[in-house]
Structure formats: C-alpha cells, structure tokens
Amino acid sequence: MKAQRGEIWNVDFQPTKGVEISKIRPAIVMNESTVGRLPLAFVVPITDWKPHYTGYAWMVHLPATSVNGLAKESTADTFQAKSCSETRLFAKLGTVTNAQEQEIAAAIALMVGFECP
C-alpha cells in the first residue's frame, strides 16, 4: 500500500545523526503522489505537544482523534520535515483533516522562506 498525502504512518527514523528526530514515531505524508520518481515519501514527524509550542509557527497542533489514530495530543514539527525511503513507513494510523494538511503545508512554506497569501 502506497502512502498518500495527509496520511499518518508510523515511521522508523533510525539511524539518525545529531539532533535529528529519532526512533519510531508517527509522521504525516505531505508529498503529492505525482511528484518524484523514487520510492520516497516526504514526511513531517509528529512529537508530543507542549503548551509553549503555541508560539512557534513551524509547530502544528494535532489533538488526538479516532480519525488520525494518535494516542495523545501531538504536534507536527515541520522543522524536521524530510524525505525518507517508503520502506521506513510500516503502519498507517489515520489521516489529518484538510485544514490541518493546509496548515502543515503553510508551515513548511514558512520554513523555506515562502509566505502563503
């Protein structure tokens, strides 16, 4: 099964270097299925939510729901967005809402210096 944009999958981020996001954790697939020709997925890792993240434009709050499959209040950390082999994705948890997907895309745009209209 090929991962689709907006889906949340468990991803094995090992091995890592330095302060890269590590271990097995959920991540949101953000690439369009028509982009790229290698078996890669562009993902945004998810980590635990902390109240002080409210002030960070690159952190997108994700409450746990039955639709997204998250077990606890979380955040999409767009500063850690990366391409990874599709073989690192091993269990689909759920999906984000369209509004959350757009908020994550806008945060990625900010990370690369583009301001959405």
Biopython code that builds the backbone (N, CA, C, O; Angstrom):
import numpy as np
from Bio.PDB.StructureBuilder import StructureBuilder

atoms = [
    (1, "MET", "N", (0.842, -1.183, 0.000)),
    (1, "MET", "CA", (0.000, 0.000, 0.000)),
    (1, "MET", "C", (0.890, 1.249, 0.000)),
    (1, "MET", "O", (1.746, 1.402, 0.871)),
    (2, "LYS", "N", (0.688, 2.130, -0.965)),
    (2, "LYS", "CA", (1.479, 3.357, -1.075)),
    (2, "LYS", "C", (0.847, 4.452, -0.211)),
    (2, "LYS", "O", (-0.360, 4.688, -0.268)),
    (3, "ALA", "N", (1.668, 5.098, 0.569)),
    (3, "ALA", "CA", (1.193, 6.168, 1.445)),
    (3, "ALA", "C", (0.726, 7.359, 0.611)),
    (3, "ALA", "O", (1.314, 7.675, -0.423)),
    (4, "GLN", "N", (-0.330, 8.011, 1.070)),
    (4, "GLN", "CA", (-0.919, 9.155, 0.378)),
    (4, "GLN", "C", (-0.793, 10.411, 1.236)),
    (4, "GLN", "O", (-0.686, 10.338, 2.460)),
    (5, "ARG", "N", (-0.807, 11.557, 0.570)),
    (5, "ARG", "CA", (-0.731, 12.847, 1.266)),
    (5, "ARG", "C", (-1.836, 12.944, 2.323)),
    (5, "ARG", "O", (-2.991, 12.595, 2.078)),
    (6, "GLY", "N", (-1.443, 13.430, 3.502)),
    (6, "GLY", "CA", (-2.401, 13.604, 4.586)),
    (6, "GLY", "C", (-2.540, 12.405, 5.504)),
    (6, "GLY", "O", (-3.208, 12.490, 6.535)),
    (7, "GLU", "N", (-1.919, 11.287, 5.144)),
    (7, "GLU", "CA", (-1.986, 10.105, 5.991)),
    (7, "GLU", "C", (-0.905, 10.164, 7.068)),
    (7, "GLU", "O", (0.178, 10.709, 6.854)),
    (8, "ILE", "N", (-1.221, 9.595, 8.221)),
    (8, "ILE", "CA", (-0.256, 9.469, 9.315)),
    (8, "ILE", "C", (0.192, 8.016, 9.367)),
    (8, "ILE", "O", (-0.626, 7.099, 9.441)),
    (9, "TRP", "N", (1.510, 7.823, 9.327)),
    (9, "TRP", "CA", (2.115, 6.491, 9.372)),
    (9, "TRP", "C", (3.135, 6.434, 10.493)),
    (9, "TRP", "O", (3.734, 7.452, 10.840)),
    (10, "ASN", "N", (3.338, 5.264, 11.059)),
    (10, "ASN", "CA", (4.493, 5.050, 11.923)),
    (10, "ASN", "C", (5.709, 4.937, 11.021)),
    (10, "ASN", "O", (5.689, 4.220, 10.020)),
    (11, "VAL", "N", (6.764, 5.650, 11.381)),
    (11, "VAL", "CA", (7.983, 5.705, 10.575)),
    (11, "VAL", "C", (9.177, 5.377, 11.466)),
    (11, "VAL", "O", (9.276, 5.862, 12.593)),
    (12, "ASP", "N", (10.077, 4.552, 10.949)),
    (12, "ASP", "CA", (11.312, 4.226, 11.662)),
    (12, "ASP", "C", (12.398, 5.192, 11.197)),
    (12, "ASP", "O", (12.935, 5.043, 10.099)),
    (13, "PHE", "N", (12.719, 6.176, 12.022)),
    (13, "PHE", "CA", (13.695, 7.208, 11.658)),
    (13, "PHE", "C", (15.142, 6.831, 11.990)),
    (13, "PHE", "O", (16.044, 7.644, 11.785)),
    (14, "GLN", "N", (15.381, 5.632, 12.492)),
    (14, "GLN", "CA", (16.742, 5.189, 12.811)),
    (14, "GLN", "C", (17.457, 4.719, 11.551)),
    (14, "GLN", "O", (16.782, 4.163, 10.685)),
    (15, "PRO", "N", (18.710, 4.887, 11.382)),
    (15, "PRO", "CA", (19.612, 5.612, 12.273)),
    (15, "PRO", "C", (19.527, 7.115, 12.027)),
    (15, "PRO", "O", (19.135, 7.560, 10.948)),
    (16, "THR", "N", (19.894, 7.871, 13.023)),
    (16, "THR", "CA", (19.909, 9.328, 12.913)),
    (16, "THR", "C", (21.286, 9.847, 13.281)),
    (16, "THR", "O", (22.144, 9.107, 13.763)),
    (17, "LYS", "N", (21.474, 11.130, 13.042)),
    (17, "LYS", "CA", (22.716, 11.802, 13.440)),
    (17, "LYS", "C", (22.348, 13.066, 14.184)),
    (17, "LYS", "O", (21.345, 13.712, 13.879)),
    (18, "GLY", "N", (23.166, 13.416, 15.164)),
    (18, "GLY", "CA", (22.961, 14.661, 15.896)),
    (18, "GLY", "C", (21.586, 14.741, 16.532)),
    (18, "GLY", "O", (21.137, 13.800, 17.186)),
    (19, "VAL", "N", (20.920, 15.875, 16.336)),
    (19, "VAL", "CA", (19.622, 16.111, 16.956)),
    (19, "VAL", "C", (18.448, 15.826, 16.013)),
    (19, "VAL", "O", (17.329, 16.274, 16.265)),
    (20, "GLU", "N", (18.698, 15.083, 14.929)),
    (20, "GLU", "CA", (17.590, 14.698, 14.057)),
    (20, "GLU", "C", (16.542, 13.940, 14.856)),
    (20, "GLU", "O", (16.854, 13.281, 15.848)),
    (21, "ILE", "N", (15.303, 14.044, 14.414)),
    (21, "ILE", "CA", (14.227, 13.312, 15.081)),
    (21, "ILE", "C", (14.541, 11.826, 14.988)),
    (21, "ILE", "O", (15.008, 11.352, 13.952)),
    (22, "SER", "N", (14.289, 11.096, 16.057)),
    (22, "SER", "CA", (14.742, 9.710, 16.091)),
    (22, "SER", "C", (13.624, 8.754, 16.491)),
    (22, "SER", "O", (12.488, 9.159, 16.738)),
    (23, "LYS", "N", (13.966, 7.524, 16.546)),
    (23, "LYS", "CA", (13.162, 6.373, 16.947)),
    (23, "LYS", "C", (11.967, 6.167, 16.021)),
    (23, "LYS", "O", (11.852, 6.818, 14.983)),
    (24, "ILE", "N", (11.097, 5.268, 16.404)),
    (24, "ILE", "CA", (9.858, 5.047, 15.655)),
    (24, "ILE", "C", (8.824, 6.017, 16.198)),
    (24, "ILE", "O", (8.573, 6.079, 17.401)),
    (25, "ARG", "N", (8.229, 6.774, 15.283)),
    (25, "ARG", "CA", (7.216, 7.749, 15.683)),
    (25, "ARG", "C", (6.285, 8.006, 14.498)),
    (25, "ARG", "O", (6.629, 7.694, 13.358)),
    (26, "PRO", "N", (5.120, 8.567, 14.766)),
    (26, "PRO", "CA", (4.224, 8.886, 13.660)),
    (26, "PRO", "C", (4.745, 10.074, 12.856)),
    (26, "PRO", "O", (5.463, 10.930, 13.371)),
    (27, "ALA", "N", (4.366, 10.100, 11.591)),
    (27, "ALA", "CA", (4.700, 11.215, 10.704)),
    (27, "ALA", "C", (3.599, 11.354, 9.662)),
    (27, "ALA", "O", (2.923, 10.384, 9.320)),
    (28, "ILE", "N", (3.433, 12.564, 9.167)),
    (28, "ILE", "CA", (2.414, 12.850, 8.158)),
    (28, "ILE", "C", (3.069, 12.886, 6.790)),
    (28, "ILE", "O", (4.072, 13.574, 6.596)),
    (29, "VAL", "N", (2.511, 12.155, 5.850)),
    (29, "VAL", "CA", (2.988, 12.171, 4.469)),
    (29, "VAL", "C", (2.478, 13.460, 3.825)),
    (29, "VAL", "O", (1.280, 13.740, 3.864)),
    (30, "MET", "N", (3.382, 14.246, 3.234)),
    (30, "MET", "CA", (2.984, 15.533, 2.663)),
    (30, "MET", "C", (3.262, 15.670, 1.169)),
    (30, "MET", "O", (2.875, 16.675, 0.573)),
    (31, "ASN", "N", (3.914, 14.703, 0.552)),
    (31, "ASN", "CA", (4.168, 14.834, -0.879)),
    (31, "ASN", "C", (2.931, 14.447, -1.691)),
    (31, "ASN", "O", (2.118, 13.624, -1.271)),
    (32, "GLU", "N", (2.819, 15.058, -2.850)),
    (32, "GLU", "CA", (1.795, 14.672, -3.818)),
    (32, "GLU", "C", (2.246, 13.376, -4.476)),
    (32, "GLU", "O", (3.436, 13.205, -4.738)),
    (33, "SER", "N", (1.338, 12.477, -4.745)),
    (33, "SER", "CA", (1.704, 11.175, -5.315)),
    (33, "SER", "C", (2.284, 11.294, -6.724)),
    (33, "SER", "O", (2.950, 10.371, -7.194)),
    (34, "THR", "N", (2.041, 12.415, -7.400)),
    (34, "THR", "CA", (2.544, 12.599, -8.765)),
    (34, "THR", "C", (3.934, 13.223, -8.809)),
    (34, "THR", "O", (4.505, 13.385, -9.887)),
    (35, "VAL", "N", (4.488, 13.578, -7.642)),
    (35, "VAL", "CA", (5.799, 14.236, -7.594)),
    (35, "VAL", "C", (6.872, 13.214, -7.241)),
    (35, "VAL", "O", (6.723, 12.430, -6.304)),
    (36, "GLY", "N", (7.950, 13.240, -8.007)),
    (36, "GLY", "CA", (9.080, 12.348, -7.754)),
    (36, "GLY", "C", (8.918, 11.015, -8.455)),
    (36, "GLY", "O", (7.812, 10.594, -8.793)),
    (37, "ARG", "N", (10.053, 10.362, -8.666)),
    (37, "ARG", "CA", (10.019, 9.052, -9.307)),
    (37, "ARG", "C", (10.724, 7.984, -8.506)),
    (37, "ARG", "O", (10.736, 6.815, -8.890)),
    (38, "LEU", "N", (11.315, 8.384, -7.385)),
    (38, "LEU", "CA", (11.961, 7.424, -6.498)),
    (38, "LEU", "C", (10.968, 6.982, -5.417)),
    (38, "LEU", "O", (10.025, 7.711, -5.109)),
    (39, "PRO", "N", (11.173, 5.798, -4.842)),
    (39, "PRO", "CA", (10.272, 5.328, -3.786)),
    (39, "PRO", "C", (10.561, 6.015, -2.448)),
    (39, "PRO", "O", (11.018, 5.393, -1.489)),
    (40, "LEU", "N", (10.276, 7.326, -2.422)),
    (40, "LEU", "CA", (10.485, 8.153, -1.243)),
    (40, "LEU", "C", (9.173, 8.796, -0.824)),
    (40, "LEU", "O", (8.273, 8.979, -1.643)),
    (41, "ALA", "N", (9.070, 9.133, 0.444)),
    (41, "ALA", "CA", (7.940, 9.892, 0.966)),
    (41, "ALA", "C", (8.497, 11.128, 1.661)),
    (41, "ALA", "O", (9.500, 11.049, 2.370)),
    (42, "PHE", "N", (7.848, 12.265, 1.457)),
    (42, "PHE", "CA", (8.211, 13.495, 2.161)),
    (42, "PHE", "C", (7.313, 13.572, 3.388)),
    (42, "PHE", "O", (6.099, 13.730, 3.265)),
    (43, "VAL", "N", (7.910, 13.459, 4.569)),
    (43, "VAL", "CA", (7.126, 13.335, 5.800)),
    (43, "VAL", "C", (7.450, 14.437, 6.800)),
    (43, "VAL", "O", (8.540, 15.008, 6.800)),
    (44, "VAL", "N", (6.470, 14.713, 7.648)),
    (44, "VAL", "CA", (6.638, 15.640, 8.763)),
    (44, "VAL", "C", (6.451, 14.826, 10.048)),
    (44, "VAL", "O", (5.354, 14.343, 10.327)),
    (45, "PRO", "N", (7.524, 14.677, 10.826)),
    (45, "PRO", "CA", (7.431, 13.904, 12.063)),
    (45, "PRO", "C", (6.479, 14.545, 13.077)),
    (45, "PRO", "O", (6.287, 15.761, 13.099)),
    (46, "ILE", "N", (5.900, 13.699, 13.899)),
    (46, "ILE", "CA", (4.973, 14.126, 14.955)),
    (46, "ILE", "C", (5.620, 13.825, 16.300)),
    (46, "ILE", "O", (6.211, 12.765, 16.502)),
    (47, "THR", "N", (5.493, 14.784, 17.215)),
    (47, "THR", "CA", (6.034, 14.620, 18.563)),
    (47, "THR", "C", (4.994, 15.072, 19.582)),
    (47, "THR", "O", (3.937, 15.582, 19.211)),
    (48, "ASP", "N", (5.293, 14.886, 20.862)),
    (48, "ASP", "CA", (4.382, 15.285, 21.936)),
    (48, "ASP", "C", (4.124, 16.789, 21.902)),
    (48, "ASP", "O", (5.027, 17.580, 21.631)),
    (49, "TRP", "N", (2.877, 17.171, 22.181)),
    (49, "TRP", "CA", (2.517, 18.586, 22.267)),
    (49, "TRP", "C", (2.969, 19.156, 23.611)),
    (49, "TRP", "O", (2.844, 18.513, 24.654)),
    (50, "LYS", "N", (3.496, 20.378, 23.557)),
    (50, "LYS", "CA", (3.822, 21.130, 24.764)),
    (50, "LYS", "C", (3.220, 22.524, 24.599)),
    (50, "LYS", "O", (3.326, 23.108, 23.521)),
    (51, "PRO", "N", (2.591, 23.071, 25.640)),
    (51, "PRO", "CA", (1.899, 24.358, 25.517)),
    (51, "PRO", "C", (2.744, 25.493, 24.940)),
    (51, "PRO", "O", (2.210, 26.348, 24.234)),
    (52, "HIS", "N", (4.040, 25.522, 25.220)),
    (52, "HIS", "CA", (4.862, 26.626, 24.700)),
    (52, "HIS", "C", (5.055, 26.542, 23.176)),
    (52, "HIS", "O", (5.554, 27.493, 22.575)),
    (53, "TYR", "N", (4.670, 25.426, 22.543)),
    (53, "TYR", "CA", (4.747, 25.332, 21.079)),
    (53, "TYR", "C", (3.738, 26.254, 20.395)),
    (53, "TYR", "O", (3.857, 26.513, 19.197)),
    (54, "THR", "N", (2.757, 26.747, 21.130)),
    (54, "THR", "CA", (1.742, 27.633, 20.561)),
    (54, "THR", "C", (2.379, 28.821, 19.840)),
    (54, "THR", "O", (1.851, 29.278, 18.826)),
    (55, "GLY", "N", (3.478, 29.315, 20.335)),
    (55, "GLY", "CA", (4.140, 30.472, 19.739)),
    (55, "GLY", "C", (5.066, 30.153, 18.579)),
    (55, "GLY", "O", (5.675, 31.064, 18.019)),
    (56, "TYR", "N", (5.188, 28.893, 18.204)),
    (56, "TYR", "CA", (6.109, 28.502, 17.140)),
    (56, "TYR", "C", (5.344, 28.214, 15.847)),
    (56, "TYR", "O", (4.548, 27.276, 15.790)),
    (57, "ALA", "N", (5.583, 29.016, 14.819)),
    (57, "ALA", "CA", (4.840, 28.885, 13.551)),
    (57, "ALA", "C", (5.095, 27.560, 12.848)),
    (57, "ALA", "O", (4.278, 27.135, 12.031)),
    (58, "TRP", "N", (6.205, 26.898, 13.145)),
    (58, "TRP", "CA", (6.531, 25.636, 12.470)),
    (58, "TRP", "C", (5.926, 24.411, 13.162)),
    (58, "TRP", "O", (6.017, 23.300, 12.639)),
    (59, "MET", "N", (5.312, 24.606, 14.332)),
    (59, "MET", "CA", (4.666, 23.517, 15.060)),
    (59, "MET", "C", (3.154, 23.589, 14.847)),
    (59, "MET", "O", (2.524, 24.603, 15.149)),
    (60, "VAL", "N", (2.583, 22.508, 14.327)),
    (60, "VAL", "CA", (1.138, 22.473, 14.057)),
    (60, "VAL", "C", (0.488, 21.515, 15.052)),
    (60, "VAL", "O", (0.782, 20.320, 15.070)),
    (61, "HIS", "N", (-0.395, 22.059, 15.872)),
    (61, "HIS", "CA", (-1.063, 21.300, 16.932)),
    (61, "HIS", "C", (-2.001, 20.243, 16.321)),
    (61, "HIS", "O", (-2.768, 20.531, 15.402)),
    (62, "LEU", "N", (-1.919, 19.019, 16.854)),
    (62, "LEU", "CA", (-2.752, 17.909, 16.397)),
    (62, "LEU", "C", (-3.375, 17.200, 17.599)),
    (62, "LEU", "O", (-2.737, 16.337, 18.202)),
    (63, "PRO", "N", (-4.610, 17.550, 17.955)),
    (63, "PRO", "CA", (-5.278, 16.808, 19.021)),
    (63, "PRO", "C", (-5.476, 15.347, 18.597)),
    (63, "PRO", "O", (-5.653, 15.067, 17.412)),
    (64, "ALA", "N", (-5.447, 14.436, 19.541)),
    (64, "ALA", "CA", (-5.676, 13.015, 19.245)),
    (64, "ALA", "C", (-7.158, 12.791, 18.932)),
    (64, "ALA", "O", (-8.035, 13.251, 19.662)),
    (65, "THR", "N", (-7.421, 12.071, 17.830)),
    (65, "THR", "CA", (-8.796, 11.720, 17.451)),
    (65, "THR", "C", (-8.816, 10.291, 16.924)),
    (65, "THR", "O", (-7.770, 9.708, 16.641)),
    (66, "SER", "N", (-10.006, 9.740, 16.797)),
    (66, "SER", "CA", (-10.122, 8.395, 16.227)),
    (66, "SER", "C", (-9.788, 8.400, 14.737)),
    (66, "SER", "O", (-9.414, 7.365, 14.186)),
    (67, "VAL", "N", (-9.917, 9.547, 14.083)),
    (67, "VAL", "CA", (-9.619, 9.641, 12.646)),
    (67, "VAL", "C", (-8.115, 9.672, 12.397)),
    (67, "VAL", "O", (-7.636, 9.027, 11.464)),
    (68, "ASN", "N", (-7.359, 10.411, 13.213)),
    (68, "ASN", "CA", (-5.915, 10.485, 12.952)),
    (68, "ASN", "C", (-5.140, 9.353, 13.616)),
    (68, "ASN", "O", (-3.983, 9.119, 13.266)),
    (69, "GLY", "N", (-5.746, 8.646, 14.565)),
    (69, "GLY", "CA", (-5.094, 7.496, 15.179)),
    (69, "GLY", "C", (-4.007, 7.822, 16.177)),
    (69, "GLY", "O", (-3.301, 6.925, 16.637)),
    (70, "LEU", "N", (-3.859, 9.096, 16.523)),
    (70, "LEU", "CA", (-2.839, 9.475, 17.500)),
    (70, "LEU", "C", (-3.313, 9.127, 18.911)),
    (70, "LEU", "O", (-4.497, 9.258, 19.220)),
    (71, "ALA", "N", (-2.406, 8.691, 19.747)),
    (71, "ALA", "CA", (-2.750, 8.263, 21.100)),
    (71, "ALA", "C", (-2.767, 9.416, 22.097)),
    (71, "ALA", "O", (-3.345, 9.293, 23.177)),
    (72, "LYS", "N", (-2.136, 10.538, 21.742)),
    (72, "LYS", "CA", (-2.072, 11.670, 22.666)),
    (72, "LYS", "C", (-1.971, 12.970, 21.888)),
    (72, "LYS", "O", (-1.698, 12.977, 20.688)),
    (73, "GLU", "N", (-2.197, 14.070, 22.595)),
    (73, "GLU", "CA", (-2.082, 15.395, 21.999)),
    (73, "GLU", "C", (-0.674, 15.548, 21.438)),
    (73, "GLU", "O", (0.311, 15.278, 22.126)),
    (74, "SER", "N", (-0.587, 15.985, 20.179)),
    (74, "SER", "CA", (0.692, 15.968, 19.472)),
    (74, "SER", "C", (0.891, 17.238, 18.659)),
    (74, "SER", "O", (0.032, 18.119, 18.619)),
    (75, "THR", "N", (2.054, 17.305, 18.009)),
    (75, "THR", "CA", (2.360, 18.407, 17.110)),
    (75, "THR", "C", (3.157, 17.894, 15.919)),
    (75, "THR", "O", (4.004, 17.010, 16.050)),
    (76, "ALA", "N", (2.867, 18.467, 14.753)),
    (76, "ALA", "CA", (3.660, 18.196, 13.558)),
    (76, "ALA", "C", (4.819, 19.187, 13.567)),
    (76, "ALA", "O", (4.603, 20.399, 13.565)),
    (77, "ASP", "N", (6.042, 18.675, 13.577)),
    (77, "ASP", "CA", (7.238, 19.515, 13.648)),
    (77, "ASP", "C", (7.792, 19.703, 12.242)),
    (77, "ASP", "O", (8.611, 18.908, 11.781)),
    (78, "THR", "N", (7.345, 20.756, 11.559)),
    (78, "THR", "CA", (7.733, 20.958, 10.160)),
    (78, "THR", "C", (9.215, 21.306, 10.004)),
    (78, "THR", "O", (9.753, 21.197, 8.902)),
    (79, "PHE", "N", (9.885, 21.721, 11.080)),
    (79, "PHE", "CA", (11.323, 21.979, 11.004)),
    (79, "PHE", "C", (12.097, 20.681, 10.776)),
    (79, "PHE", "O", (13.241, 20.714, 10.324)),
    (80, "GLN", "N", (11.483, 19.546, 11.085)),
    (80, "GLN", "CA", (12.127, 18.237, 10.916)),
    (80, "GLN", "C", (11.611, 17.504, 9.678)),
    (80, "GLN", "O", (11.857, 16.306, 9.535)),
    (81, "ALA", "N", (10.904, 18.191, 8.783)),
    (81, "ALA", "CA", (10.390, 17.561, 7.558)),
    (81, "ALA", "C", (11.539, 16.986, 6.743)),
    (81, "ALA", "O", (12.614, 17.580, 6.663)),
    (82, "LYS", "N", (11.302, 15.818, 6.134)),
    (82, "LYS", "CA", (12.370, 15.180, 5.358)),
    (82, "LYS", "C", (11.806, 14.140, 4.407)),
    (82, "LYS", "O", (10.693, 13.647, 4.587)),
    (83, "SER", "N", (12.592, 13.819, 3.395)),
    (83, "SER", "CA", (12.294, 12.676, 2.536)),
    (83, "SER", "C", (12.891, 11.441, 3.175)),
    (83, "SER", "O", (13.974, 11.489, 3.759)),
    (84, "CYS", "N", (12.179, 10.340, 3.058)),
    (84, "CYS", "CA", (12.708, 9.077, 3.570)),
    (84, "CYS", "C", (12.216, 7.942, 2.680)),
    (84, "CYS", "O", (11.222, 8.085, 1.967)),
    (85, "SER", "N", (12.899, 6.851, 2.729)),
    (85, "SER", "CA", (12.505, 5.680, 1.959)),
    (85, "SER", "C", (11.115, 5.231, 2.375)),
    (85, "SER", "O", (10.782, 5.243, 3.560)),
    (86, "GLU", "N", (10.305, 4.834, 1.403)),
    (86, "GLU", "CA", (8.974, 4.309, 1.712)),
    (86, "GLU", "C", (9.061, 3.070, 2.600)),
    (86, "GLU", "O", (8.099, 2.735, 3.292)),
    (87, "THR", "N", (10.207, 2.386, 2.586)),
    (87, "THR", "CA", (10.352, 1.193, 3.429)),
    (87, "THR", "C", (10.412, 1.542, 4.917)),
    (87, "THR", "O", (10.261, 0.657, 5.759)),
    (88, "ARG", "N", (10.628, 2.817, 5.255)),
    (88, "ARG", "CA", (10.620, 3.242, 6.660)),
    (88, "ARG", "C", (9.197, 3.369, 7.211)),
    (88, "ARG", "O", (9.004, 3.360, 8.426)),
    (89, "LEU", "N", (8.203, 3.486, 6.329)),
    (89, "LEU", "CA", (6.802, 3.601, 6.731)),
    (89, "LEU", "C", (6.235, 2.192, 6.871)),
    (89, "LEU", "O", (6.305, 1.396, 5.934)),
    (90, "PHE", "N", (5.668, 1.881, 8.054)),
    (90, "PHE", "CA", (5.252, 0.492, 8.217)),
    (90, "PHE", "C", (3.872, 0.277, 8.802)),
    (90, "PHE", "O", (3.413, -0.865, 8.823)),
    (91, "ALA", "N", (3.187, 1.291, 9.274)),
    (91, "ALA", "CA", (1.831, 1.083, 9.791)),
    (91, "ALA", "C", (1.038, 2.379, 9.674)),
    (91, "ALA", "O", (1.405, 3.391, 10.271)),
    (92, "LYS", "N", (-0.040, 2.348, 8.911)),
    (92, "LYS", "CA", (-0.892, 3.531, 8.774)),
    (92, "LYS", "C", (-1.746, 3.677, 10.036)),
    (92, "LYS", "O", (-2.383, 2.725, 10.486)),
    (93, "LEU", "N", (-1.743, 4.895, 10.595)),
    (93, "LEU", "CA", (-2.525, 5.173, 11.802)),
    (93, "LEU", "C", (-3.849, 5.851, 11.484)),
    (93, "LEU", "O", (-4.866, 5.547, 12.107)),
    (94, "GLY", "N", (-3.848, 6.774, 10.511)),
    (94, "GLY", "CA", (-5.051, 7.541, 10.200)),
    (94, "GLY", "C", (-4.730, 8.671, 9.249)),
    (94, "GLY", "O", (-3.781, 8.591, 8.469)),
    (95, "THR", "N", (-5.534, 9.736, 9.319)),
    (95, "THR", "CA", (-5.337, 10.892, 8.440)),
    (95, "THR", "C", (-5.579, 12.189, 9.216)),
    (95, "THR", "O", (-6.290, 12.213, 10.221)),
    (96, "VAL", "N", (-4.972, 13.254, 8.723)),
    (96, "VAL", "CA", (-5.254, 14.586, 9.254)),
    (96, "VAL", "C", (-6.425, 15.168, 8.476)),
    (96, "VAL", "O", (-6.779, 14.658, 7.413)),
    (97, "THR", "N", (-7.022, 16.221, 8.994)),
    (97, "THR", "CA", (-8.103, 16.900, 8.292)),
    (97, "THR", "C", (-7.511, 17.732, 7.152)),
    (97, "THR", "O", (-6.308, 17.987, 7.118)),
    (98, "ASN", "N", (-8.366, 18.146, 6.227)),
    (98, "ASN", "CA", (-7.894, 19.019, 5.139)),
    (98, "ASN", "C", (-7.326, 20.317, 5.698)),
    (98, "ASN", "O", (-6.309, 20.813, 5.212)),
    (99, "ALA", "N", (-7.984, 20.873, 6.725)),
    (99, "ALA", "CA", (-7.496, 22.120, 7.328)),
    (99, "ALA", "C", (-6.119, 21.916, 7.959)),
    (99, "ALA", "O", (-5.247, 22.774, 7.823)),
    (100, "GLN", "N", (-5.917, 20.799, 8.641)),
    (100, "GLN", "CA", (-4.606, 20.517, 9.242)),
    (100, "GLN", "C", (-3.552, 20.319, 8.163)),
    (100, "GLN", "O", (-2.422, 20.788, 8.298)),
    (101, "GLU", "N", (-3.920, 19.628, 7.096)),
    (101, "GLU", "CA", (-2.987, 19.422, 5.978)),
    (101, "GLU", "C", (-2.540, 20.760, 5.398)),
    (101, "GLU", "O", (-1.358, 20.950, 5.112)),
    (102, "GLN", "N", (-3.481, 21.686, 5.224)),
    (102, "GLN", "CA", (-3.154, 23.009, 4.687)),
    (102, "GLN", "C", (-2.300, 23.803, 5.669)),
    (102, "GLN", "O", (-1.388, 24.518, 5.254)),
    (103, "GLU", "N", (-2.582, 23.685, 6.962)),
    (103, "GLU", "CA", (-1.791, 24.379, 7.973)),
    (103, "GLU", "C", (-0.356, 23.854, 7.993)),
    (103, "GLU", "O", (0.590, 24.627, 8.145)),
    (104, "ILE", "N", (-0.200, 22.554, 7.839)),
    (104, "ILE", "CA", (1.133, 21.950, 7.791)),
    (104, "ILE", "C", (1.875, 22.411, 6.534)),
    (104, "ILE", "O", (3.056, 22.754, 6.602)),
    (105, "ALA", "N", (1.190, 22.420, 5.393)),
    (105, "ALA", "CA", (1.814, 22.881, 4.147)),
    (105, "ALA", "C", (2.260, 24.347, 4.272)),
    (105, "ALA", "O", (3.337, 24.710, 3.800)),
    (106, "ALA", "N", (1.435, 25.179, 4.904)),
    (106, "ALA", "CA", (1.792, 26.594, 5.095)),
    (106, "ALA", "C", (3.003, 26.725, 6.017)),
    (106, "ALA", "O", (3.860, 27.579, 5.791)),
    (107, "ALA", "N", (3.082, 25.887, 7.052)),
    (107, "ALA", "CA", (4.233, 25.924, 7.962)),
    (107, "ALA", "C", (5.505, 25.486, 7.241)),
    (107, "ALA", "O", (6.574, 26.046, 7.483)),
    (108, "ILE", "N", (5.403, 24.485, 6.350)),
    (108, "ILE", "CA", (6.559, 24.067, 5.546)),
    (108, "ILE", "C", (7.000, 25.220, 4.653)),
    (108, "ILE", "O", (8.196, 25.473, 4.515)),
    (109, "ALA", "N", (6.042, 25.923, 4.042)),
    (109, "ALA", "CA", (6.365, 27.067, 3.187)),
    (109, "ALA", "C", (7.135, 28.119, 3.982)),
    (109, "ALA", "O", (8.118, 28.671, 3.489)),
    (110, "LEU", "N", (6.693, 28.401, 5.213)),
    (110, "LEU", "CA", (7.407, 29.364, 6.059)),
    (110, "LEU", "C", (8.835, 28.909, 6.338)),
    (110, "LEU", "O", (9.754, 29.727, 6.392)),
    (111, "MET", "N", (9.018, 27.597, 6.516)),
    (111, "MET", "CA", (10.346, 27.066, 6.814)),
    (111, "MET", "C", (11.342, 27.333, 5.676)),
    (111, "MET", "O", (12.543, 27.455, 5.916)),
    (112, "VAL", "N", (10.846, 27.423, 4.455)),
    (112, "VAL", "CA", (11.737, 27.657, 3.322)),
    (112, "VAL", "C", (11.673, 29.102, 2.821)),
    (112, "VAL", "O", (12.179, 29.416, 1.744)),
    (113, "GLY", "N", (11.038, 29.986, 3.622)),
    (113, "GLY", "CA", (11.048, 31.412, 3.312)),
    (113, "GLY", "C", (9.957, 31.892, 2.394)),
    (113, "GLY", "O", (10.062, 32.976, 1.820)),
    (114, "PHE", "N", (8.888, 31.091, 2.240)),
    (114, "PHE", "CA", (7.769, 31.491, 1.391)),
    (114, "PHE", "C", (6.562, 31.766, 2.270)),
    (114, "PHE", "O", (6.175, 30.927, 3.084)),
    (115, "GLU", "N", (5.980, 32.917, 2.108)),
    (115, "GLU", "CA", (4.761, 33.245, 2.868)),
    (115, "GLU", "C", (3.543, 33.022, 2.005)),
    (115, "GLU", "O", (3.416, 33.598, 0.925)),
    (116, "CYS", "N", (2.651, 32.186, 2.486)),
    (116, "CYS", "CA", (1.420, 31.900, 1.743)),
    (116, "CYS", "C", (0.518, 33.120, 1.756)),
    (116, "CYS", "O", (0.455, 33.836, 2.755)),
    (117, "PRO", "N", (-0.181, 33.362, 0.654)),
    (117, "PRO", "CA", (-1.088, 34.534, 0.597)),
    (117, "PRO", "C", (-2.232, 34.426, 1.582)),
    (117, "PRO", "O", (-3.071, 35.324, 1.655)),
]
sb = StructureBuilder()
sb.init_structure("model")
sb.init_model(0)
sb.init_chain("A")
sb.init_seg("    ")
for serial, (resi, resn, name, xyz) in enumerate(atoms, 1):
    if name == "N":
        sb.init_residue(resn, " ", resi, " ")
    sb.init_atom(name, np.array(xyz, "f"), 0.0, 1.0, " ", f" {name:<3s}", serial, name[0])
structure = sb.get_structure()
